[in-house]
Amino acid sequence: MSPREQPAVPPAEARRAPDFRSYYGRPILKRPTWKNPDVPVYLFAGGLAGASAVLAELAAATGRPGLARTARLGAAGGALAGAGLLVHDLGRPARFLNMLRMLKITSPLSVGSWILAPFSGLTTAAAAAELTGVAPALGRVAGVGAAALGGPMTTYTAVLLSDTAVPAWHDAYRELPVVFAASAVSAAGGLGLLGAGAGENAPAARLGAGGAAVELAASAVLERRLGEIGAKYSTGRAGRWMAAARALSAAGMVGALTGRGQRRVAAVSGLALLAGSLALRFGVFHAGMASAADPRDTIVPQRRRLDAARPAGTEPGPQPSPTRGVTTT
């Protein structure tokens, strides 16, 4: 090769460097085609609905009708909003109905659809009975059924993200369900603080503050454990959303613990908790999009795992193509 000629592809050793950018700088993975803001709001609405359904039945069982009413309406509103956003993202209602033709237990999307569909119907029935006073016993049964599905509603979207090939989501499979569940509990507590009177909002304040504390701790663990990939959660658009989520959740937590007896303070704290939970979903969404666009997140960890598995003292063999053996979404 003459001095003027340059290889079209960097040598294998250069491709192993930390600033590796893949062939011609092109991404390895196809970015998810999910709509923004449809999907982040859908992630938030589903979590809020699930935790609110549980809070509604706890409030009803402990004689707090105002809090139960707020939580039931929040659960129904979140479920219907989530279903509507999902259908809008899919493009046609028939696509959502097609997902209900069969239950595939190994598919988080299929399982999630079968959780969302009955949950939406049950929360709607419970809210309708609450608003109209018609068939209150049936409404209570529907509310209990919705509460039974509330836990899976708060976490299935995290499992759905973790099941993709996007490194910032896939590698966070341990912490992401905890982060989403805690954030959902925080949002439900925030809604209760916003809608219930000072005499009934003690459970909402405790749930809001506790959920926010776990959310903040689990998010920090997630970013630290993921190392370089975790930086996607603290830089760029995702970093700004996550910083806002931390500030809002921390402010809401303090307000819930210290000012729940003051109606205005409780309402502001509830809004902060709700906004923090929503901002978290936007942060996670944008972190995944940035990770899918960065080939280093896919290739560098793969090369490190190959190096770790190689017997000591052996020379590295031919490097695999960055485009071979990579699952795309």
N, C-alpha and C positions, 0 to 999 in steps of 0.2 A: 504494500500500500504506500503510495507516494505521500510526502509530507502534507500536500494539500488536501488529500482525501481524509475524510472523517467517517467513522462507522455510523450507520443510521441508528443503531441501538447501542447505548452505553455498555461497556463490558460488564460481566457478571459481578465483579467485585464492586463496581460503582453502583450497580443496581441494589446492592445490599446496604448502601449507606443510609443514614437516617433521613436524608433529604430525598430519598427515592420517590420518583414521580410517575412511574410506569411508562410504558412505551408512548413516546410523544406527548406525555403529560395527560393522557386520556384517563378518565375514571375506570376503575375495574368493575364496579357495580352500576347497575341502572338505578337511578334514583326512584324511589316510590312515586307513583303518580297521584298520590292522595292530595286532595284539595286543601288549601289554606284560606280561610280559617275553619273550614268545615270539620276537619279531623281533630284538631286540638280542642275545639269546643265540644265535639262529640265525646272525646275522652273525658273531659271535665263533667259534662252533663250526666254521663253514665255513672261515674263515681259518686257524684252528688246524690243522684237518685237512689243508688243502692244503700248508701249510709243513711239517708233520710228515711227510707222505709223501715230500717231497724230502729232508728230513733223514734219514729212515730209510734211503734208498738210499745217501746219502753215507756214513752211518755203516757200513753193510754193506760198502761198497766199500773202506773204510779199516780194516777189522778191528776194529770196535767193536760186538760183538754185543749188549751190554747197552743201549747207546744206540739201536741199530737196533730192538730189541724194544720199548723204551719208545715210540719214535716211531711204529712201526707200529700199536701198540695205540692210541696217541693219535689217529692218522689215522683208524682205523676207528671209534673211539668218537665223534670229532667229526663224521664224515660221517653216521653213523647218527643221532646226536642232532640234527644239522641237518635231515636229512630228516624226522625225526619232528616237530620243531618247525614245519617248513614245512607239513606235512600238518595239524597241529593248528590252525595259523593259517588255513589254507584251509577247514577245517571238515570235509571229507570226503576220504578217500584218492583217490576217483575224480577229484577235481579236479586232483590232481597228475598222475595217469595221463593225464588229458585233455591236459595240456600237452605230453605226449610223443607225441601223435598226429601232429604235424608239427613240423618245424624251421623257424622263421622267423628268418632271420639278422639281420633289422633289429630284433628284439625282444630286449632284454637278459634278460627273464624267460624267454623260450623257450630262448635259448642257455644261460642259467644252468641250466635244468632238464636240458638235455642234457649239461651238464658234471657236475652233481651225481649223476645217475642212474648212469652208468658208473663214476664215481669211487667211489661208495659200494660198488658191487659188487666192484670191484678191491681196495679197501682191506680189505673184509671177508674176501675170499679170502686176501689176504696175511697178515692177522692170524690167521685160522684155521690156516693152515699154520705160522705161528710158534708158536701155542699147542699144537697137536697133534703137530707134527713130520711130518704126513702130506703127501706131495707137495711137498717143499720147493722143488723146481725150479719147479713151477707157481706156488707162492707168490711166488717171487722175480720171475717174469715179471709176475705181477699187481702186485707192488710197483713195478716199473719203469713199468708202464702208469699206475699211480696217480700216480707222481712226474711223469710227463709232463703230467698234468692238474692238478698241484699249483699251478702258477703261476696259471692262470685261476681256480682255486678261491679264491685269496687276493684277487682283484680284482673278480670279476664282481658281487659284491654292491654294491661301490662304484659300478660302472657302472649298476647297477639303480637305486640311489638318485638318481644324477645325471640319470637319464633322466626323472625326474618333474618336475612344474611347481613343486615346493616350492623357493623361492629359496635357502635355506641349503644345500640339497643340489645343486640344479641349477647354481648359480653356482660351486660348488666342484668342478666336473668335472675341473679340471686336477690338483688336489692330492689329492682324496679317494681315488683308486686307490692313490696312493703311500702315503698315511697307512694305508690298510687293509692293503696288502701288507707294509709295515714292521711294523705292529702284529702281523700274523700271524706273521712271522718271529720277532719278540720273544717271542710266546706259545709258539711251537714250541721256541725255545731255553730258555724257562722250564720247559717240560715236561721237556726233556732234563736240565736241572739237577736237577729234582725226582726223576726216576726213575733216572738213570744214576749209576754210581759215580764217585768222584773221578778215577779213572784213565782214564775215557772221556769226560768231560764237557767237554773243551776246545772242540770244535766248537760244542756247545750254548751255552757261555758266550760265545763270539765272536758267534754269531748273535743271541743274546738281547741282548747289549750293543749290537751294531750296529743291529739292528732298532729298539731303543728310542731310540737317538740319532736315526735318520732319522725315526721317528714324531714325536718332540718337535719337530724342526726343521720338518717338513712341516706339522704342525698349526699352528705359529706363523705360517708363511707363509700358510696358508689363512685364518686369522682376520684377518690384516693386509690381505691382498688384497681380501677381501670387504667391508671397511669397516664400514658400519652394519649390514649383514646379518650380518657376521662376529661382531657382538656377541651374537648368539643362542648362540654357542658359549661365551661367557664370563659369561653371566648366567643367573639362575634355576636350574632343575633341571639343565639342560645344563651350566651353568657349574660347578656343584658336582661333577658327574660328571667333567667334563674336568679340573678341578683335582685330583681324586683320581687320575685316570689319569696326569697329569704327575708327581705325587709318587711314585706306585707304580712307574712306569716308570723314573724317575730313580734311585730307591733300588735297584731290581732291577738296573739297569745297573751301578751302582757295586759292588754285591755280586758280580755275575757277573765283573767285571774283577779284583776284589781278593781274593775268597774262594772261588773255585771249588774249590780244593784242600781246603777244610774242608767236610765233608759237611753239617753243619748250616747253615752260612752259604750253601752252594750251594742247599740245599733252600728256605731262606727267600727267597733271591734269586729262585729259580724261581717260587715262589708270588707274589711281588710282581710279576714280569713278567706272569704269567698274569692276575692281578687287574687290573693296569693296562690290559691289552689288552681285557678285558671291560668295564671302566669306560669306555674310549674309545667302545665301540659304544653304550653307554647314552647317553653324552654326545651323540654324533652323532644318535642317534634322537630325543632330546628337543629338540635344536636344530632339527631339521626340523619337529617338531610345533609348536614355538613360532613358527617362521617361517610355517608355513601358516596359523596363527591370526591373524597380524599383517598387516593389509592394506597397511601401509606398505612391507613388504618387496617386495610385488608392484607397487604403483602408483608409488611415488616413483622407483625406478630407471627405469621406463618413461617417466615424465615427463621425467626428466633426459636420456634418450636422444633423446626428441623435441626437447627444447630444443637439444641439441648438433647435431642434424641440420638445424635451422632456419637458413636463411641469415641472416647478420649484418644487423642493422638492421630486420628484419621483426618485426611484432607477432605474438604468439601467436594462433592461431586458436581456434575453439571446441574446448574440451577434450573428449576422448573419454570416454564413460561408463566408470567403473572396472570395470563388469561386462561390457564388450564386448571381445572379442579376447583374453580370458584363458583359458588352458587350465586345466582343473581336473583333479584326480586323484580 
